[in-house]
Amino acid sequence: MADAAAGGFLIGLYVVLIFIWSCLPCIIICVAVGGAIGLVAYCINKSNREERENAMRKRLITTTTIGDKQQKK
C-alpha cells in the first residue's frame, strides 16, 4: 500500500514537472517583459519625483523671498 502511494506521488510530481517545463519559455518571457516594464516605470517615477521636488524647492525659495521682501517694507 505504501509503495502504491509513493508511486502515485512520483507520477504526480513527474506530471507537475513536465507541466512546468512546458510552460518555462512563457514564464521566462513574462518575467523578462514584466521586469522591463517595471524598470521603465521606476525610471519615469524617479524622474517625475525629482521634477516635483525641484518645483517644490523653487516654490519654497520664491515664497520665502517674497515673504522676506514683505517683512522688510
HTML snippet that shows the backbone in 3Dmol.js (N, CA, C, O; Angstrom):
<script src="https://3Dmol.org/build/3Dmol-min.js"></script>
<div id="view" style="width:600px;height:400px;position:relative"></div>
<script>
const pdb = `
ATOM      1  N   MET A   1       0.832  -1.198   0.000  1.00  0.00           N
ATOM      2  CA  MET A   1       0.000   0.000   0.000  1.00  0.00           C
ATOM      3  C   MET A   1       0.869   1.251   0.000  1.00  0.00           C
ATOM      4  O   MET A   1       0.587   2.207  -0.723  1.00  0.00           O
ATOM      5  N   ALA A   2       1.918   1.245   0.805  1.00  0.00           N
ATOM      6  CA  ALA A   2       2.807   2.403   0.869  1.00  0.00           C
ATOM      7  C   ALA A   2       3.545   2.594  -0.445  1.00  0.00           C
ATOM      8  O   ALA A   2       3.800   3.723  -0.863  1.00  0.00           O
ATOM      9  N   ASP A   3       3.892   1.473  -1.104  1.00  0.00           N
ATOM     10  CA  ASP A   3       4.583   1.573  -2.391  1.00  0.00           C
ATOM     11  C   ASP A   3       3.683   2.207  -3.448  1.00  0.00           C
ATOM     12  O   ASP A   3       4.153   2.989  -4.274  1.00  0.00           O
ATOM     13  N   ALA A   4       2.404   1.875  -3.426  1.00  0.00           N
ATOM     14  CA  ALA A   4       1.463   2.442  -4.392  1.00  0.00           C
ATOM     15  C   ALA A   4       1.298   3.938  -4.163  1.00  0.00           C
ATOM     16  O   ALA A   4       1.222   4.714  -5.116  1.00  0.00           O
ATOM     17  N   ALA A   5       1.243   4.338  -2.896  1.00  0.00           N
ATOM     18  CA  ALA A   5       1.113   5.764  -2.587  1.00  0.00           C
ATOM     19  C   ALA A   5       2.362   6.519  -3.021  1.00  0.00           C
ATOM     20  O   ALA A   5       2.274   7.624  -3.556  1.00  0.00           O
ATOM     21  N   ALA A   6       3.521   5.920  -2.788  1.00  0.00           N
ATOM     22  CA  ALA A   6       4.768   6.563  -3.193  1.00  0.00           C
ATOM     23  C   ALA A   6       4.842   6.650  -4.712  1.00  0.00           C
ATOM     24  O   ALA A   6       5.301   7.654  -5.256  1.00  0.00           O
ATOM     25  N   GLY A   7       4.390   5.599  -5.398  1.00  0.00           N
ATOM     26  CA  GLY A   7       4.384   5.614  -6.863  1.00  0.00           C
ATOM     27  C   GLY A   7       3.447   6.675  -7.405  1.00  0.00           C
ATOM     28  O   GLY A   7       3.776   7.365  -8.371  1.00  0.00           O
ATOM     29  N   GLY A   8       2.279   6.809  -6.788  1.00  0.00           N
ATOM     30  CA  GLY A   8       1.331   7.845  -7.207  1.00  0.00           C
ATOM     31  C   GLY A   8       1.893   9.238  -6.998  1.00  0.00           C
ATOM     32  O   GLY A   8       1.692  10.135  -7.816  1.00  0.00           O
ATOM     33  N   PHE A   9       2.598   9.403  -5.895  1.00  0.00           N
ATOM     34  CA  PHE A   9       3.222  10.699  -5.615  1.00  0.00           C
ATOM     35  C   PHE A   9       4.272  11.033  -6.667  1.00  0.00           C
ATOM     36  O   PHE A   9       4.345  12.163  -7.150  1.00  0.00           O
ATOM     37  N   LEU A  10       5.087  10.035  -7.018  1.00  0.00           N
ATOM     38  CA  LEU A  10       6.138  10.269  -8.013  1.00  0.00           C
ATOM     39  C   LEU A  10       5.558  10.567  -9.392  1.00  0.00           C
ATOM     40  O   LEU A  10       6.082  11.404 -10.125  1.00  0.00           O
ATOM     41  N   ILE A  11       4.476   9.878  -9.738  1.00  0.00           N
ATOM     42  CA  ILE A  11       3.822  10.158 -11.025  1.00  0.00           C
ATOM     43  C   ILE A  11       3.258  11.578 -11.023  1.00  0.00           C
ATOM     44  O   ILE A  11       3.394  12.308 -12.005  1.00  0.00           O
ATOM     45  N   GLY A  12       2.631  11.959  -9.924  1.00  0.00           N
ATOM     46  CA  GLY A  12       2.106  13.326  -9.818  1.00  0.00           C
ATOM     47  C   GLY A  12       3.206  14.361  -9.901  1.00  0.00           C
ATOM     48  O   GLY A  12       3.057  15.386 -10.567  1.00  0.00           O
ATOM     49  N   LEU A  13       4.310  14.095  -9.226  1.00  0.00           N
ATOM     50  CA  LEU A  13       5.452  15.004  -9.278  1.00  0.00           C
ATOM     51  C   LEU A  13       6.000  15.104 -10.697  1.00  0.00           C
ATOM     52  O   LEU A  13       6.356  16.189 -11.159  1.00  0.00           O
ATOM     53  N   TYR A  14       6.066  13.971 -11.380  1.00  0.00           N
ATOM     54  CA  TYR A  14       6.543  13.932 -12.759  1.00  0.00           C
ATOM     55  C   TYR A  14       5.629  14.762 -13.665  1.00  0.00           C
ATOM     56  O   TYR A  14       6.115  15.513 -14.512  1.00  0.00           O
ATOM     57  N   VAL A  15       4.321  14.633 -13.493  1.00  0.00           N
ATOM     58  CA  VAL A  15       3.363  15.396 -14.303  1.00  0.00           C
ATOM     59  C   VAL A  15       3.524  16.894 -14.041  1.00  0.00           C
ATOM     60  O   VAL A  15       3.507  17.695 -14.975  1.00  0.00           O
ATOM     61  N   VAL A  16       3.678  17.266 -12.784  1.00  0.00           N
ATOM     62  CA  VAL A  16       3.858  18.682 -12.443  1.00  0.00           C
ATOM     63  C   VAL A  16       5.143  19.221 -13.054  1.00  0.00           C
ATOM     64  O   VAL A  16       5.155  20.331 -13.587  1.00  0.00           O
ATOM     65  N   LEU A  17       6.221  18.452 -12.985  1.00  0.00           N
ATOM     66  CA  LEU A  17       7.493  18.896 -13.556  1.00  0.00           C
ATOM     67  C   LEU A  17       7.406  19.046 -15.074  1.00  0.00           C
ATOM     68  O   LEU A  17       7.964  19.990 -15.633  1.00  0.00           O
ATOM     69  N   ILE A  18       6.719  18.133 -15.741  1.00  0.00           N
ATOM     70  CA  ILE A  18       6.543  18.250 -17.198  1.00  0.00           C
ATOM     71  C   ILE A  18       5.718  19.489 -17.526  1.00  0.00           C
ATOM     72  O   ILE A  18       6.022  20.203 -18.481  1.00  0.00           O
ATOM     73  N   PHE A  19       4.679  19.747 -16.742  1.00  0.00           N
ATOM     74  CA  PHE A  19       3.849  20.937 -16.973  1.00  0.00           C
ATOM     75  C   PHE A  19       4.678  22.207 -16.804  1.00  0.00           C
ATOM     76  O   PHE A  19       4.605  23.107 -17.641  1.00  0.00           O
ATOM     77  N   ILE A  20       5.463  22.289 -15.736  1.00  0.00           N
ATOM     78  CA  ILE A  20       6.309  23.465 -15.504  1.00  0.00           C
ATOM     79  C   ILE A  20       7.333  23.601 -16.623  1.00  0.00           C
ATOM     80  O   ILE A  20       7.575  24.704 -17.112  1.00  0.00           O
ATOM     81  N   TRP A  21       7.935  22.487 -17.030  1.00  0.00           N
ATOM     82  CA  TRP A  21       8.947  22.518 -18.092  1.00  0.00           C
ATOM     83  C   TRP A  21       8.336  23.006 -19.405  1.00  0.00           C
ATOM     84  O   TRP A  21       8.984  23.742 -20.150  1.00  0.00           O
ATOM     85  N   SER A  22       7.096  22.605 -19.696  1.00  0.00           N
ATOM     86  CA  SER A  22       6.459  23.033 -20.940  1.00  0.00           C
ATOM     87  C   SER A  22       6.066  24.508 -20.884  1.00  0.00           C
ATOM     88  O   SER A  22       5.989  25.162 -21.925  1.00  0.00           O
ATOM     89  N   CYS A  23       5.820  25.037 -19.702  1.00  0.00           N
ATOM     90  CA  CYS A  23       5.453  26.447 -19.548  1.00  0.00           C
ATOM     91  C   CYS A  23       6.663  27.343 -19.316  1.00  0.00           C
ATOM     92  O   CYS A  23       6.520  28.563 -19.238  1.00  0.00           O
ATOM     93  N   LEU A  24       7.845  26.759 -19.205  1.00  0.00           N
ATOM     94  CA  LEU A  24       9.040  27.525 -18.855  1.00  0.00           C
ATOM     95  C   LEU A  24       9.335  28.678 -19.815  1.00  0.00           C
ATOM     96  O   LEU A  24       9.647  29.773 -19.346  1.00  0.00           O
ATOM     97  N   PRO A  25       9.252  28.488 -21.134  1.00  0.00           N
ATOM     98  CA  PRO A  25       9.513  29.633 -22.021  1.00  0.00           C
ATOM     99  C   PRO A  25       8.554  30.795 -21.774  1.00  0.00           C
ATOM    100  O   PRO A  25       8.956  31.959 -21.780  1.00  0.00           O
ATOM    101  N   CYS A  26       7.296  30.467 -21.558  1.00  0.00           N
ATOM    102  CA  CYS A  26       6.304  31.515 -21.290  1.00  0.00           C
ATOM    103  C   CYS A  26       6.614  32.216 -19.975  1.00  0.00           C
ATOM    104  O   CYS A  26       6.509  33.440 -19.884  1.00  0.00           O
ATOM    105  N   ILE A  27       6.990  31.459 -18.965  1.00  0.00           N
ATOM    106  CA  ILE A  27       7.321  32.039 -17.663  1.00  0.00           C
ATOM    107  C   ILE A  27       8.519  32.974 -17.796  1.00  0.00           C
ATOM    108  O   ILE A  27       8.517  34.077 -17.249  1.00  0.00           O
ATOM    109  N   ILE A  28       9.545  32.527 -18.527  1.00  0.00           N
ATOM    110  CA  ILE A  28      10.743  33.357 -18.704  1.00  0.00           C
ATOM    111  C   ILE A  28      10.406  34.643 -19.445  1.00  0.00           C
ATOM    112  O   ILE A  28      10.863  35.719 -19.060  1.00  0.00           O
ATOM    113  N   ILE A  29       9.611  34.541 -20.502  1.00  0.00           N
ATOM    114  CA  ILE A  29       9.236  35.732 -21.273  1.00  0.00           C
ATOM    115  C   ILE A  29       8.430  36.693 -20.406  1.00  0.00           C
ATOM    116  O   ILE A  29       8.673  37.900 -20.434  1.00  0.00           O
ATOM    117  N   CYS A  30       7.480  36.175 -19.641  1.00  0.00           N
ATOM    118  CA  CYS A  30       6.657  37.040 -18.784  1.00  0.00           C
ATOM    119  C   CYS A  30       7.506  37.745 -17.730  1.00  0.00           C
ATOM    120  O   CYS A  30       7.293  38.925 -17.450  1.00  0.00           O
ATOM    121  N   VAL A  31       8.455  37.037 -17.151  1.00  0.00           N
ATOM    122  CA  VAL A  31       9.324  37.649 -16.143  1.00  0.00           C
ATOM    123  C   VAL A  31      10.193  38.730 -16.782  1.00  0.00           C
ATOM    124  O   VAL A  31      10.375  39.800 -16.201  1.00  0.00           O
ATOM    125  N   ALA A  32      10.732  38.460 -17.971  1.00  0.00           N
ATOM    126  CA  ALA A  32      11.590  39.438 -18.648  1.00  0.00           C
ATOM    127  C   ALA A  32      10.802  40.685 -19.041  1.00  0.00           C
ATOM    128  O   ALA A  32      11.260  41.806 -18.821  1.00  0.00           O
ATOM    129  N   VAL A  33       9.625  40.492 -19.617  1.00  0.00           N
ATOM    130  CA  VAL A  33       8.803  41.636 -20.030  1.00  0.00           C
ATOM    131  C   VAL A  33       8.335  42.415 -18.803  1.00  0.00           C
ATOM    132  O   VAL A  33       8.363  43.646 -18.801  1.00  0.00           O
ATOM    133  N   GLY A  34       7.911  41.714 -17.773  1.00  0.00           N
ATOM    134  CA  GLY A  34       7.480  42.391 -16.545  1.00  0.00           C
ATOM    135  C   GLY A  34       8.605  43.174 -15.905  1.00  0.00           C
ATOM    136  O   GLY A  34       8.393  44.279 -15.407  1.00  0.00           O
ATOM    137  N   GLY A  35       9.805  42.606 -15.915  1.00  0.00           N
ATOM    138  CA  GLY A  35      10.963  43.318 -15.369  1.00  0.00           C
ATOM    139  C   GLY A  35      11.284  44.567 -16.164  1.00  0.00           C
ATOM    140  O   GLY A  35      11.606  45.606 -15.588  1.00  0.00           O
ATOM    141  N   ALA A  36      11.198  44.476 -17.492  1.00  0.00           N
ATOM    142  CA  ALA A  36      11.473  45.640 -18.339  1.00  0.00           C
ATOM    143  C   ALA A  36      10.433  46.734 -18.106  1.00  0.00           C
ATOM    144  O   ALA A  36      10.779  47.912 -18.006  1.00  0.00           O
ATOM    145  N   ILE A  37       9.172  46.350 -18.021  1.00  0.00           N
ATOM    146  CA  ILE A  37       8.113  47.336 -17.768  1.00  0.00           C
ATOM    147  C   ILE A  37       8.303  47.968 -16.391  1.00  0.00           C
ATOM    148  O   ILE A  37       8.144  49.179 -16.237  1.00  0.00           O
ATOM    149  N   GLY A  38       8.640  47.165 -15.405  1.00  0.00           N
ATOM    150  CA  GLY A  38       8.882  47.695 -14.059  1.00  0.00           C
ATOM    151  C   GLY A  38      10.045  48.659 -14.026  1.00  0.00           C
ATOM    152  O   GLY A  38       9.984  49.676 -13.335  1.00  0.00           O
ATOM    153  N   LEU A  39      11.108  48.360 -14.762  1.00  0.00           N
ATOM    154  CA  LEU A  39      12.274  49.243 -14.811  1.00  0.00           C
ATOM    155  C   LEU A  39      11.929  50.575 -15.462  1.00  0.00           C
ATOM    156  O   LEU A  39      12.338  51.627 -14.971  1.00  0.00           O
ATOM    157  N   VAL A  40      11.183  50.543 -16.558  1.00  0.00           N
ATOM    158  CA  VAL A  40      10.767  51.782 -17.228  1.00  0.00           C
ATOM    159  C   VAL A  40       9.868  52.600 -16.303  1.00  0.00           C
ATOM    160  O   VAL A  40      10.034  53.815 -16.199  1.00  0.00           O
ATOM    161  N   ALA A  41       8.926  51.952 -15.637  1.00  0.00           N
ATOM    162  CA  ALA A  41       8.033  52.669 -14.718  1.00  0.00           C
ATOM    163  C   ALA A  41       8.819  53.283 -13.568  1.00  0.00           C
ATOM    164  O   ALA A  41       8.521  54.401 -13.149  1.00  0.00           O
ATOM    165  N   TYR A  42       9.814  52.574 -13.052  1.00  0.00           N
ATOM    166  CA  TYR A  42      10.650  53.101 -11.971  1.00  0.00           C
ATOM    167  C   TYR A  42      11.406  54.345 -12.431  1.00  0.00           C
ATOM    168  O   TYR A  42      11.465  55.340 -11.709  1.00  0.00           O
ATOM    169  N   CYS A  43      11.985  54.291 -13.635  1.00  0.00           N
ATOM    170  CA  CYS A  43      12.744  55.441 -14.145  1.00  0.00           C
ATOM    171  C   CYS A  43      11.839  56.652 -14.353  1.00  0.00           C
ATOM    172  O   CYS A  43      12.218  57.773 -14.016  1.00  0.00           O
ATOM    173  N   ILE A  44      10.652  56.435 -14.903  1.00  0.00           N
ATOM    174  CA  ILE A  44       9.710  57.544 -15.114  1.00  0.00           C
ATOM    175  C   ILE A  44       9.292  58.127 -13.779  1.00  0.00           C
ATOM    176  O   ILE A  44       9.251  59.348 -13.626  1.00  0.00           O
ATOM    177  N   ASN A  45       8.981  57.280 -12.809  1.00  0.00           N
ATOM    178  CA  ASN A  45       8.562  57.746 -11.490  1.00  0.00           C
ATOM    179  C   ASN A  45       9.677  58.529 -10.811  1.00  0.00           C
ATOM    180  O   ASN A  45       9.426  59.555 -10.178  1.00  0.00           O
ATOM    181  N   LYS A  46      10.908  58.045 -10.942  1.00  0.00           N
ATOM    182  CA  LYS A  46      12.048  58.726 -10.333  1.00  0.00           C
ATOM    183  C   LYS A  46      12.237  60.108 -10.948  1.00  0.00           C
ATOM    184  O   LYS A  46      12.494  61.079 -10.237  1.00  0.00           O
ATOM    185  N   SER A  47      12.110  60.193 -12.270  1.00  0.00           N
ATOM    186  CA  SER A  47      12.252  61.475 -12.961  1.00  0.00           C
ATOM    187  C   SER A  47      11.156  62.447 -12.520  1.00  0.00           C
ATOM    188  O   SER A  47      11.433  63.613 -12.239  1.00  0.00           O
ATOM    189  N   ASN A  48       9.918  61.967 -12.461  1.00  0.00           N
ATOM    190  CA  ASN A  48       8.807  62.828 -12.043  1.00  0.00           C
ATOM    191  C   ASN A  48       8.980  63.286 -10.601  1.00  0.00           C
ATOM    192  O   ASN A  48       8.666  64.429 -10.270  1.00  0.00           O
ATOM    193  N   ARG A  49       9.478  62.400  -9.743  1.00  0.00           N
ATOM    194  CA  ARG A  49       9.688  62.755  -8.343  1.00  0.00           C
ATOM    195  C   ARG A  49      10.734  63.860  -8.230  1.00  0.00           C
ATOM    196  O   ARG A  49      10.559  64.802  -7.456  1.00  0.00           O
ATOM    197  N   GLU A  50      11.819  63.751  -8.996  1.00  0.00           N
ATOM    198  CA  GLU A  50      12.857  64.782  -8.954  1.00  0.00           C
ATOM    199  C   GLU A  50      12.312  66.118  -9.447  1.00  0.00           C
ATOM    200  O   GLU A  50      12.625  67.164  -8.879  1.00  0.00           O
ATOM    201  N   GLU A  51      11.497  66.089 -10.501  1.00  0.00           N
ATOM    202  CA  GLU A  51      10.899  67.326 -11.009  1.00  0.00           C
ATOM    203  C   GLU A  51       9.975  67.949  -9.965  1.00  0.00           C
ATOM    204  O   GLU A  51       9.985  69.165  -9.776  1.00  0.00           O
ATOM    205  N   ARG A  52       9.179  67.126  -9.288  1.00  0.00           N
ATOM    206  CA  ARG A  52       8.287  67.657  -8.248  1.00  0.00           C
ATOM    207  C   ARG A  52       9.082  68.262  -7.105  1.00  0.00           C
ATOM    208  O   ARG A  52       8.732  69.328  -6.600  1.00  0.00           O
ATOM    209  N   GLU A  53      10.158  67.582  -6.691  1.00  0.00           N
ATOM    210  CA  GLU A  53      10.973  68.108  -5.592  1.00  0.00           C
ATOM    211  C   GLU A  53      11.634  69.422  -5.986  1.00  0.00           C
ATOM    212  O   GLU A  53      11.688  70.352  -5.182  1.00  0.00           O
ATOM    213  N   ASN A  54      12.137  69.508  -7.217  1.00  0.00           N
ATOM    214  CA  ASN A  54      12.747  70.756  -7.678  1.00  0.00           C
ATOM    215  C   ASN A  54      11.719  71.878  -7.733  1.00  0.00           C
ATOM    216  O   ASN A  54      12.013  73.011  -7.351  1.00  0.00           O
ATOM    217  N   ALA A  55      10.515  71.568  -8.205  1.00  0.00           N
ATOM    218  CA  ALA A  55       9.462  72.583  -8.264  1.00  0.00           C
ATOM    219  C   ALA A  55       9.086  73.043  -6.860  1.00  0.00           C
ATOM    220  O   ALA A  55       8.852  74.231  -6.638  1.00  0.00           O
ATOM    221  N   MET A  56       9.025  72.111  -5.911  1.00  0.00           N
ATOM    222  CA  MET A  56       8.685  72.492  -4.540  1.00  0.00           C
ATOM    223  C   MET A  56       9.785  73.351  -3.928  1.00  0.00           C
ATOM    224  O   MET A  56       9.500  74.294  -3.190  1.00  0.00           O
ATOM    225  N   ARG A  57      11.048  73.026  -4.234  1.00  0.00           N
ATOM    226  CA  ARG A  57      12.155  73.846  -3.725  1.00  0.00           C
ATOM    227  C   ARG A  57      12.082  75.257  -4.297  1.00  0.00           C
ATOM    228  O   ARG A  57      12.251  76.235  -3.568  1.00  0.00           O
ATOM    229  N   LYS A  58      11.831  75.363  -5.599  1.00  0.00           N
ATOM    230  CA  LYS A  58      11.721  76.683  -6.228  1.00  0.00           C
ATOM    231  C   LYS A  58      10.564  77.464  -5.618  1.00  0.00           C
ATOM    232  O   LYS A  58      10.684  78.659  -5.347  1.00  0.00           O
ATOM    233  N   ARG A  59       9.446  76.779  -5.406  1.00  0.00           N
ATOM    234  CA  ARG A  59       8.279  77.436  -4.829  1.00  0.00           C
ATOM    235  C   ARG A  59       8.587  77.896  -3.409  1.00  0.00           C
ATOM    236  O   ARG A  59       8.180  78.987  -3.009  1.00  0.00           O
ATOM    237  N   LEU A  60       9.301  77.076  -2.647  1.00  0.00           N
ATOM    238  CA  LEU A  60       9.658  77.422  -1.278  1.00  0.00           C
ATOM    239  C   LEU A  60      10.605  78.613  -1.264  1.00  0.00           C
ATOM    240  O   LEU A  60      10.440  79.527  -0.456  1.00  0.00           O
ATOM    241  N   ILE A  61      11.593  78.610  -2.150  1.00  0.00           N
ATOM    242  CA  ILE A  61      12.543  79.727  -2.224  1.00  0.00           C
ATOM    243  C   ILE A  61      11.820  80.998  -2.638  1.00  0.00           C
ATOM    244  O   ILE A  61      12.052  82.057  -2.056  1.00  0.00           O
ATOM    245  N   THR A  62      10.946  80.908  -3.639  1.00  0.00           N
ATOM    246  CA  THR A  62      10.198  82.084  -4.102  1.00  0.00           C
ATOM    247  C   THR A  62       9.297  82.609  -2.992  1.00  0.00           C
ATOM    248  O   THR A  62       9.231  83.817  -2.766  1.00  0.00           O
ATOM    249  N   THR A  63       8.614  81.723  -2.308  1.00  0.00           N
ATOM    250  CA  THR A  63       7.723  82.129  -1.221  1.00  0.00           C
ATOM    251  C   THR A  63       8.521  82.769  -0.097  1.00  0.00           C
ATOM    252  O   THR A  63       8.099  83.782   0.461  1.00  0.00           O
ATOM    253  N   THR A  64       9.649  82.203   0.238  1.00  0.00           N
ATOM    254  CA  THR A  64      10.487  82.754   1.301  1.00  0.00           C
ATOM    255  C   THR A  64      11.015  84.123   0.901  1.00  0.00           C
ATOM    256  O   THR A  64      11.030  85.045   1.717  1.00  0.00           O
ATOM    257  N   THR A  65      11.446  84.264  -0.342  1.00  0.00           N
ATOM    258  CA  THR A  65      11.971  85.548  -0.821  1.00  0.00           C
ATOM    259  C   THR A  65      10.876  86.608  -0.804  1.00  0.00           C
ATOM    260  O   THR A  65      11.120  87.736  -0.375  1.00  0.00           O
ATOM    261  N   ILE A  66       9.684  86.269  -1.261  1.00  0.00           N
ATOM    262  CA  ILE A  66       8.575  87.230  -1.251  1.00  0.00           C
ATOM    263  C   ILE A  66       8.231  87.597   0.184  1.00  0.00           C
ATOM    264  O   ILE A  66       7.991  88.766   0.487  1.00  0.00           O
ATOM    265  N   GLY A  67       8.205  86.613   1.060  1.00  0.00           N
ATOM    266  CA  GLY A  67       7.911  86.885   2.467  1.00  0.00           C
ATOM    267  C   GLY A  67       8.952  87.795   3.088  1.00  0.00           C
ATOM    268  O   GLY A  67       8.601  88.684   3.863  1.00  0.00           O
ATOM    269  N   ASP A  68      10.223  87.599   2.770  1.00  0.00           N
ATOM    270  CA  ASP A  68      11.291  88.451   3.300  1.00  0.00           C
ATOM    271  C   ASP A  68      11.138  89.875   2.800  1.00  0.00           C
ATOM    272  O   ASP A  68      11.343  90.822   3.560  1.00  0.00           O
ATOM    273  N   LYS A  69      10.781  90.044   1.531  1.00  0.00           N
ATOM    274  CA  LYS A  69      10.611  91.386   0.967  1.00  0.00           C
ATOM    275  C   LYS A  69       9.440  92.100   1.633  1.00  0.00           C
ATOM    276  O   LYS A  69       9.514  93.300   1.898  1.00  0.00           O
ATOM    277  N   GLN A  70       8.363  91.373   1.903  1.00  0.00           N
ATOM    278  CA  GLN A  70       7.207  91.989   2.533  1.00  0.00           C
ATOM    279  C   GLN A  70       7.523  92.386   3.971  1.00  0.00           C
ATOM    280  O   GLN A  70       7.014  93.398   4.451  1.00  0.00           O
ATOM    281  N   GLN A  71       8.346  91.618   4.660  1.00  0.00           N
ATOM    282  CA  GLN A  71       8.694  91.947   6.038  1.00  0.00           C
ATOM    283  C   GLN A  71       9.606  93.167   6.100  1.00  0.00           C
ATOM    284  O   GLN A  71       9.548  93.924   7.068  1.00  0.00           O
ATOM    285  N   LYS A  72      10.444  93.372   5.087  1.00  0.00           N
ATOM    286  CA  LYS A  72      11.373  94.497   5.079  1.00  0.00           C
ATOM    287  C   LYS A  72      10.654  95.820   4.838  1.00  0.00           C
ATOM    288  O   LYS A  72      11.156  96.870   5.237  1.00  0.00           O
ATOM    289  N   LYS A  73       9.483  95.790   4.190  1.00  0.00           N
ATOM    290  CA  LYS A  73       8.763  97.036   3.887  1.00  0.00           C
ATOM    291  C   LYS A  73       8.214  97.661   5.111  1.00  0.00           C
ATOM    292  O   LYS A  73       7.581  98.713   5.036  1.00  0.00           O
TER     293      LYS A  73
END
`;
const viewer = $3Dmol.createViewer("view");
viewer.addModel(pdb, "pdb");
viewer.setStyle({}, {cartoon: {color: "spectrum"}});
viewer.zoomTo();
viewer.render();
</script>
